[in-house]
Amino acid sequence: MGRRRSNASSGGWTPRPRATAYLWRPLLFVMALSPLLAGCHHETPLTALEKVKKRGTLLVITRNNPTTYYQGPAGPEGPEYDLVHRFADELGVKVQLIIPDSFNEILPMIAVGKADLAAAALTVTPRRERWVRFTPPYQTITEQVVYRTGRPRPRDVQDLIGGRLMVVAGSVYVDQLKALQRKYPKLRWEATSDFGSDDLLSMVSDQEIDYTVADSNAVALSRRFYPELHVAFNLGKPEQLAWAFPRGTDSSLYDAAVAFMKQMQTSGDLARILERYYAHTANFDYVDTTTFMNDIQTRLPEFRAAFQDAAAKTGLNWKLLAAIGYQESHWNPHAVSPTGVRGLMMLTTDTADHLGVDNRTNPEQSIIGGAVYFAKVKAKIPLRIPEPVRTWMALAAYNMGFGHLEDARVLTQELGGDPDSWVDVKRNLPLLSQKRWYRKTRNGYAQGREAARYVANIRSYYDILARAESKAPRPTAPAAGQSLVQVRPPASPIPLIPAPKPAQ
């Protein structure tokens, strides 16, 4: 049999390929790719928001101080703490707080994505905006130079020269001082990573340093605990506080936070959170505060056991009862008012008879009588109102009568406010002394403005007393010129904390 020749020009012989080989090649190629194609279907990257929801926790960097987060008498609290938990509630997740060793670490940690966001009373600046993304602001503050009473008041930056000025390292205060140093070359300061703003304010009060710079909200809170502090002057223009997020192309979580902040502002819930922590600081009275702090040391020990015993019997907080007692009589068991109320808790004759108190000037009888009466008043406040608002409502009712409080709540609702919000009710309490309003109420005229002041005073007394009872020793400042470097263990996250019911 002869050979079959090909059509190739070379004239060589080439065998004809089989048709089945052509059919198998595409099939083998598809089979080889199929595992890769199947795997690609499940590897679509999650957005930042989806990661948080899948994880079930929101990782938040914050600070441990009065303007952010701290352990209060009843558990964790603070403006940033409340706000972050509201955001987590919106997302349906829990919160995990991370407290860095120093303020200087917060922004670098956020910039590299060590947490989802930073809620640490951070001031928005152009330099910081190059590293992180800020939400719309939620609070406006002013940077203030603080000194201690009894020292000459510095009127401007020139007067700070020669004194010992200490500020938090990494803060905007350092940037401000560096800018001012161009005009005042002799200006000197120490930047510390070992102390926070609250520590430095305490050090000014204790005369360990001469001056510090702090945000106005921190100063307002601290003056209740350190009444010798005074504001010398504002260091710059008003600044904005906001949350910080990592920069990047994924803005899903950031967008959710922006929408949340807008909703909080529109609903008035943001104002209610800030009111909870700052409103009563406006009533600061230097003489009254210093007198109270002295009386904690000199008068309270005699009655502490009676307050604690009454609290145990009624389920109330003994420090709250002590604050009420101080507002009523300055812890004077023989106090008498022009209207005839008397004793440490200033009980009326009718109230004393109703409670079985036969000697109003007996401090033990007066304290337990006042505690039982306050507990009965508080029991009338609707349970749907969360703490601490329910306590503030009860204090107003204790002062002016439950009926008048109900009148104020009804007026609040008629005027479009929330009758379960202390912010809204307090705003309308003064209407109870205006004829055009009280004639519409069931119980008539009342000193509503006095009741609002009564509640504010007790809140301040309670805060000061709680702080005095739980204050831990603070390390002292090193001598001028000594190193501020301190070796610390690595920071670790705080355990998960269940979200509290929002206060209004």
Secondary structure as GFF3:
##gff-version 3
##sequence-region A 1 504
A	DSSP	alpha_helix	19	40	.	.	.	ID=ss1
A	DSSP	alpha_helix	48	55	.	.	.	ID=ss2
A	DSSP	beta_strand	57	61	.	.	.	ID=ss3
A	DSSP	beta_strand	70	72	.	.	.	ID=ss4
A	DSSP	beta_strand	75	77	.	.	.	ID=ss5
A	DSSP	alpha_helix	79	91	.	.	.	ID=ss6
A	DSSP	beta_strand	94	98	.	.	.	ID=ss7
A	DSSP	three_ten_helix	103	105	.	.	.	ID=ss8
A	DSSP	alpha_helix	106	111	.	.	.	ID=ss9
A	DSSP	beta_strand	117	123	.	.	.	ID=ss10
A	DSSP	alpha_helix	126	129	.	.	.	ID=ss11
A	DSSP	beta_strand	132	134	.	.	.	ID=ss12
A	DSSP	beta_strand	139	141	.	.	.	ID=ss13
A	DSSP	beta_strand	143	148	.	.	.	ID=ss14
A	DSSP	three_ten_helix	157	160	.	.	.	ID=ss15
A	DSSP	beta_strand	166	168	.	.	.	ID=ss16
A	DSSP	alpha_helix	172	181	.	.	.	ID=ss17
A	DSSP	beta_strand	190	192	.	.	.	ID=ss18
A	DSSP	alpha_helix	197	205	.	.	.	ID=ss19
A	DSSP	beta_strand	212	215	.	.	.	ID=ss20
A	DSSP	alpha_helix	216	222	.	.	.	ID=ss21
A	DSSP	beta_strand	229	234	.	.	.	ID=ss22
A	DSSP	beta_strand	239	246	.	.	.	ID=ss23
A	DSSP	alpha_helix	252	267	.	.	.	ID=ss24
A	DSSP	alpha_helix	269	278	.	.	.	ID=ss25
A	DSSP	three_ten_helix	279	283	.	.	.	ID=ss26
A	DSSP	alpha_helix	286	298	.	.	.	ID=ss27
A	DSSP	alpha_helix	300	314	.	.	.	ID=ss28
A	DSSP	alpha_helix	318	329	.	.	.	ID=ss29
A	DSSP	alpha_helix	349	355	.	.	.	ID=ss30
A	DSSP	alpha_helix	363	380	.	.	.	ID=ss31
A	DSSP	alpha_helix	389	400	.	.	.	ID=ss32
A	DSSP	alpha_helix	402	414	.	.	.	ID=ss33
A	DSSP	alpha_helix	422	428	.	.	.	ID=ss34
A	DSSP	three_ten_helix	429	433	.	.	.	ID=ss35
A	DSSP	alpha_helix	435	438	.	.	.	ID=ss36
A	DSSP	alpha_helix	448	470	.	.	.	ID=ss37
###
